[in-house]
Amino acid sequence: MRVLKADESEVLDLAFSPDGRALAAAVTADFDGVYLWNLDSAATVPVRLETEGAYRGGLGFSTDNRSLGWLEPAARRVYDRDERVMSRASFEVLRNTHGIAQSPDGARVISQHGLPDYALNGWRPEGDEWVRTWSLSTAELAVESVTLSDDGRLFAMLTRSAVGDRWASNPRRVEVRDAATGALRGVGEYPYTYAEPLLFSPDGRQLVGFNDMTLLVWPVPDVGALGAPRLVRNDSRKQFTALAYHPTGRRLYATSNDTTVHVFDTENWNWVGRFTWHLGRLKAVAVSPDGTLAAAGGDKGDIVIWDVDG
C-alpha cells in the first residue's frame, strides 16, 4: 500500500498508464489541474499540470504511455512525458457545449449543446480537425450522464422528455446508441428521480450506474431492450461515489462516501471484498490495465494505491 498527496484538493478522476508505471489524478480546489506520478520512482513528488478552465473528463494515457491527455472547455490538453511539453488542441466547434464525453482512445467525442442548437453531436478526428458525423435534436429531450464504451463503439445516456411546464418531474430512461451513427440500440428503465454517472464493462456487455446507496446493473444486448436494472444495495448504508471495472470485467470496484472501496463479483453481484482506507470521503477509483493495482482518491487530496487480485 502506498499513499500519494495532491495538496488539499479533491480528487475528481484517476487513470493508470497502460504499463501501470504511472498514475494521473485530476483535482480541484487548492489546485485545479492534473498531477502525474512516476510509480517506479522512490520519490513521491509529482509533475503538476495546470488546466485552463474546469476539468471536463477524458483523463487518459496514449497506448504507448508517452502522452497524457484530458478535456477542458472547448479543448483537449496533451502532455508529452518524454519532451515534457504541453500542447492544446482547440475544439472551436465544441465551445458552446455543456457536456462532453470522449472514448478512451480519443477517437470519438460526443457533445451536448443547449441554446441555440439543442443538439447531441458525434465527432471524429480528421488530422487536426474534428468532423461532425451525426446530430440528434434535444429540443424536447433532456440528456444526462453520457458515457462511451472502452472500444468507442457504443454510448449510453439518461434521457427524459423535456415537454411541458413540469417536465423536470418526467421519468428518466437509459438509452444505448451506436457512437459512429447515433442510431438507437436499446432502451432500459431508470427507476430514480436524479441522474448519476454510468459506466460500461470492458467488453461493453454490461452497463452500471449508482444512485445513493444502490448500484444499478443492465445487460447490454446487441439490439433490443435493456429492461429493468438489477439493484445491488450497499451494506454499509453509505452513498456510492465512483466506479471502476477490473480489466477482466469480473470485478467492480465502488467507492463509498466514507473510507471504503467495495468489490463486487459482476456475475452474481455478491460482495466479495472491502478495502478500508482512512483518507476521508473517497471520490474516485481506478484499476491498472494489467489488473494488479488499484487506486482511490479522496476529498482532501490523498490517493492510495494497493495490490489487488483478479
C-alpha positions as CSV (number, residue, x, y, z in Angstrom):
1,M,0.0,0.0,0.0
2,R,1.3,3.5,-0.9
3,V,-0.2,6.9,-0.3
4,L,0.3,9.9,-2.5
5,K,-0.7,13.5,-1.8
6,A,-2.2,16.0,-4.2
7,D,-2.2,19.0,-1.8
8,E,-5.5,19.9,-0.2
9,S,-7.5,19.2,-3.4
10,E,-10.5,17.0,-4.1
11,V,-9.6,14.1,-6.4
12,L,-12.0,14.1,-9.4
13,D,-10.6,11.3,-11.6
14,L,-7.8,8.8,-11.7
15,A,-6.0,7.0,-14.6
16,F,-3.1,4.5,-14.8
17,S,-0.8,4.4,-17.8
18,P,-1.1,1.2,-19.9
19,D,2.1,-0.2,-18.5
20,G,0.9,0.6,-14.9
21,R,4.1,2.6,-14.1
22,A,2.4,6.0,-13.9
23,L,-0.7,7.4,-12.3
24,A,-2.5,10.6,-13.1
25,A,-5.1,12.5,-10.9
26,A,-7.4,15.3,-12.0
27,V,-8.1,17.5,-8.9
28,T,-9.8,20.7,-7.9
29,A,-9.9,23.2,-5.0
30,D,-6.4,24.1,-3.7
31,F,-5.0,23.5,-7.2
32,D,-7.1,23.0,-10.4
33,G,-5.2,20.7,-12.6
34,V,-3.6,17.2,-13.1
35,Y,-0.9,15.5,-11.0
36,L,1.3,12.9,-12.6
37,W,3.4,10.4,-10.6
38,N,6.1,8.0,-11.9
39,L,5.3,4.9,-9.8
40,D,8.8,3.5,-10.4
41,S,10.4,6.3,-8.6
42,A,11.1,6.2,-4.9
43,A,10.3,9.9,-4.7
44,T,6.6,10.9,-4.5
45,V,7.0,14.4,-5.9
46,P,4.5,14.6,-8.9
47,V,4.5,16.7,-12.0
48,R,1.9,19.4,-11.7
49,L,0.0,20.3,-14.8
50,E,-2.4,23.2,-14.6
51,T,-5.7,23.3,-16.5
52,E,-7.3,26.3,-18.2
53,G,-10.9,26.2,-17.0
54,A,-12.8,23.3,-15.4
55,Y,-11.8,19.7,-15.9
56,R,-14.2,18.1,-18.3
57,G,-13.2,14.4,-18.2
58,G,-11.3,12.2,-20.6
59,L,-8.2,11.7,-18.4
60,G,-6.1,9.0,-20.0
61,F,-2.7,8.0,-21.5
62,S,-1.8,7.1,-25.1
63,T,-1.3,3.4,-25.8
64,D,2.5,3.9,-26.0
65,N,2.5,5.5,-22.5
66,R,4.2,8.6,-23.8
67,S,1.4,11.2,-23.5
68,L,-1.3,12.1,-21.0
69,G,-4.5,14.0,-22.1
70,W,-7.7,15.4,-20.8
71,L,-10.6,17.6,-21.8
72,E,-11.1,21.2,-20.9
73,P,-13.8,23.6,-22.1
74,A,-13.5,23.6,-25.9
75,A,-10.1,22.0,-25.9
76,R,-8.0,18.9,-25.3
77,R,-4.8,19.3,-23.5
78,V,-1.9,16.8,-24.0
79,Y,1.3,16.4,-22.0
80,D,4.3,14.7,-23.7
81,R,6.1,12.8,-21.0
82,D,9.3,12.4,-23.0
83,E,9.6,16.0,-24.1
84,R,7.9,17.5,-21.0
85,V,5.9,19.7,-23.3
86,M,2.3,20.6,-23.1
87,S,0.0,21.1,-26.2
88,R,-3.5,22.2,-26.5
89,A,-5.9,21.3,-29.4
90,S,-8.8,23.8,-29.6
91,F,-12.2,22.4,-30.3
92,E,-13.9,25.6,-31.5
93,V,-16.9,23.5,-32.7
94,L,-17.4,22.4,-29.1
95,R,-17.2,25.8,-27.5
96,N,-20.9,26.1,-26.6
97,T,-21.2,22.7,-25.0
98,H,-22.5,22.0,-21.5
99,G,-21.2,18.4,-21.6
100,I,-18.5,16.4,-23.4
101,A,-17.7,12.7,-23.4
102,Q,-14.7,11.1,-25.1
103,S,-13.8,7.5,-25.8
104,P,-10.6,6.3,-24.0
105,D,-8.7,6.2,-27.3
106,G,-9.8,9.7,-28.2
107,A,-11.4,8.6,-31.5
108,R,-14.9,9.6,-30.6
109,V,-16.3,12.7,-28.9
110,I,-20.0,13.3,-28.0
111,S,-21.0,16.9,-27.2
112,Q,-24.2,18.3,-25.6
113,H,-25.4,21.7,-26.7
114,G,-28.2,23.9,-25.3
115,L,-29.3,27.2,-26.7
116,P,-29.5,27.9,-29.6
117,D,-28.7,24.4,-31.0
118,Y,-30.4,22.0,-28.6
119,A,-28.4,19.0,-30.1
120,L,-26.3,16.0,-29.2
121,N,-23.5,15.7,-31.7
122,G,-21.0,12.9,-32.5
123,W,-17.4,13.8,-33.7
124,R,-14.4,12.0,-35.0
125,P,-10.9,13.4,-35.7
126,E,-9.5,14.1,-39.2
127,G,-6.0,15.3,-38.9
128,D,-6.1,18.4,-36.8
129,E,-9.8,18.9,-37.3
130,W,-12.9,17.4,-35.7
131,V,-15.7,16.4,-38.1
132,R,-19.3,16.0,-37.0
133,T,-20.6,12.6,-38.1
134,W,-24.2,12.8,-36.7
135,S,-26.6,15.1,-34.8
136,L,-29.7,14.4,-32.7
137,S,-32.1,17.2,-31.7
138,T,-32.6,17.6,-28.0
139,A,-35.2,20.4,-28.3
140,E,-37.7,18.2,-26.5
141,L,-35.3,15.9,-24.7
142,A,-33.1,16.4,-21.5
143,V,-29.8,14.4,-21.7
144,E,-27.6,13.5,-18.8
145,S,-24.7,11.1,-17.8
146,V,-23.4,10.5,-21.3
147,T,-20.6,7.8,-21.4
148,L,-18.8,5.9,-24.1
149,S,-17.7,2.2,-24.0
150,D,-14.0,1.4,-23.8
151,D,-13.8,0.5,-27.5
152,G,-15.7,3.6,-28.6
153,R,-18.5,1.7,-30.4
154,L,-21.3,2.5,-28.0
155,F,-22.5,5.3,-25.8
156,A,-25.1,5.4,-23.1
157,M,-27.1,8.2,-21.6
158,L,-30.0,9.1,-19.4
159,T,-32.9,10.9,-21.1
160,R,-36.3,12.3,-20.2
161,S,-38.9,14.2,-22.1
162,A,-38.5,18.0,-21.8
163,V,-42.0,18.8,-22.9
164,G,-44.5,20.6,-20.7
165,D,-44.3,23.0,-17.8
166,R,-43.4,20.3,-15.3
167,W,-41.0,18.3,-17.5
168,A,-38.4,18.2,-14.7
169,S,-40.5,15.5,-13.0
170,N,-40.8,13.3,-16.0
171,P,-39.3,9.8,-15.6
172,R,-35.8,9.0,-17.0
173,R,-34.8,6.1,-19.1
174,V,-31.4,4.6,-20.2
175,E,-30.6,4.7,-23.9
176,V,-27.7,2.8,-25.6
177,R,-26.7,4.1,-29.0
178,D,-24.1,3.5,-31.8
179,A,-21.3,6.0,-31.3
180,A,-20.5,6.1,-35.0
181,T,-24.0,6.9,-36.2
182,G,-26.1,7.9,-33.2
183,A,-28.6,5.1,-34.0
184,L,-30.6,3.7,-31.1
185,R,-29.6,0.2,-30.0
186,G,-31.6,-0.3,-26.9
187,V,-33.6,1.3,-24.1
188,G,-33.8,0.4,-20.4
189,E,-35.7,1.5,-17.3
190,Y,-34.3,4.0,-14.8
191,P,-36.2,4.0,-11.5
192,Y,-34.8,7.1,-9.8
193,T,-35.5,10.8,-9.9
194,Y,-32.0,12.1,-10.3
195,A,-29.1,11.1,-12.5
196,E,-25.6,9.8,-11.6
197,P,-22.7,8.6,-13.8
198,L,-22.9,5.4,-16.0
199,L,-20.1,3.0,-16.9
200,F,-19.7,0.2,-19.5
201,S,-17.9,-3.0,-18.6
202,P,-14.7,-3.6,-20.6
203,D,-16.4,-5.8,-23.1
204,G,-19.4,-3.4,-23.5
205,R,-21.9,-6.2,-22.5
206,Q,-22.9,-4.6,-19.2
207,L,-23.8,-1.1,-18.0
208,V,-23.7,0.0,-14.4
209,G,-24.6,3.1,-12.5
210,F,-25.4,4.1,-9.0
211,N,-28.0,6.1,-7.1
212,D,-27.3,6.9,-3.5
213,M,-26.7,3.5,-1.7
214,T,-27.7,1.4,-4.7
215,L,-25.8,0.0,-7.8
216,L,-27.9,-0.4,-11.0
217,V,-26.9,-3.1,-13.5
218,W,-28.2,-3.6,-17.0
219,P,-27.2,-6.3,-19.5
220,V,-26.4,-4.7,-22.9
221,P,-27.7,-6.8,-25.8
222,D,-26.6,-6.3,-29.4
223,V,-30.0,-4.8,-30.2
224,G,-33.2,-4.6,-28.0
225,A,-34.5,-3.7,-24.6
226,L,-32.2,-3.5,-21.6
227,G,-35.2,-3.9,-19.3
228,A,-35.2,-3.0,-15.6
229,P,-31.9,-2.8,-13.8
230,R,-30.7,-5.2,-11.2
231,L,-30.4,-3.3,-7.9
232,V,-27.5,-4.1,-5.6
233,R,-27.5,-2.4,-2.2
234,N,-24.5,-1.1,-0.3
235,D,-24.4,-3.0,3.0
236,S,-22.7,0.0,4.8
237,R,-25.7,2.3,4.1
238,K,-23.3,4.9,2.6
239,Q,-23.6,6.5,-0.8
240,F,-21.6,5.2,-3.7
241,T,-19.4,7.9,-5.3
242,A,-17.4,6.3,-8.2
243,L,-17.0,3.0,-10.1
244,A,-14.2,1.1,-11.9
245,Y,-14.1,-2.3,-13.5
246,H,-11.2,-4.7,-13.2
247,P,-9.9,-5.1,-16.8
248,T,-11.2,-8.7,-16.9
249,G,-14.7,-7.4,-16.2
250,R,-15.1,-10.0,-13.4
251,R,-14.9,-7.4,-10.5
252,L,-16.4,-3.9,-10.0
253,Y,-14.7,-1.5,-7.5
254,A,-17.1,1.0,-6.0
255,T,-16.0,3.9,-3.6
256,S,-18.4,5.0,-0.9
257,N,-19.0,8.3,0.8
258,D,-16.8,7.2,3.7
259,T,-13.4,5.5,3.7
260,T,-14.2,2.2,1.9
261,V,-13.9,0.6,-1.5
262,H,-16.3,-2.2,-2.1
263,V,-15.6,-5.1,-4.5
264,F,-18.4,-7.0,-6.3
265,D,-18.4,-10.1,-8.4
266,T,-20.0,-9.0,-11.7
267,E,-21.6,-12.4,-12.5
268,N,-23.7,-12.8,-9.3
269,W,-23.2,-9.4,-7.8
270,N,-22.2,-10.7,-4.4
271,W,-20.0,-8.6,-2.3
272,V,-16.5,-10.2,-2.3
273,G,-14.3,-7.7,-0.6
274,R,-13.8,-4.4,1.1
275,F,-10.8,-2.1,1.4
276,T,-10.9,0.5,4.2
277,W,-8.6,3.5,3.8
278,H,-8.8,6.3,6.4
279,L,-8.4,9.1,3.8
280,G,-11.7,10.9,4.2
281,R,-14.6,10.6,1.7
282,L,-13.4,8.7,-1.4
283,K,-14.4,10.3,-4.7
284,A,-12.5,8.4,-7.5
285,V,-11.3,4.9,-8.2
286,A,-9.2,3.2,-11.0
287,V,-7.7,-0.2,-11.7
288,S,-4.5,-0.6,-13.7
289,P,-4.8,-2.1,-17.2
290,D,-2.9,-5.3,-16.1
291,G,-5.3,-5.7,-13.1
292,T,-2.5,-5.7,-10.5
293,L,-3.0,-2.3,-8.9
294,A,-6.0,-0.2,-7.8
295,A,-6.1,3.4,-6.7
296,A,-8.7,5.5,-4.8
297,G,-8.7,9.3,-4.2
298,G,-10.5,11.4,-1.6
299,D,-11.8,14.8,-1.0
300,K,-8.6,16.0,0.8
301,G,-6.1,15.1,-1.9
302,D,-5.0,11.8,-0.6
303,I,-4.6,8.9,-3.0
304,V,-4.0,5.3,-2.0
305,I,-2.5,2.6,-4.3
306,W,-2.7,-1.1,-3.4
307,D,-2.1,-4.5,-4.9
308,V,-5.3,-6.4,-6.0
309,D,-6.2,-9.9,-7.2
310,G,-8.2,-10.5,-10.4
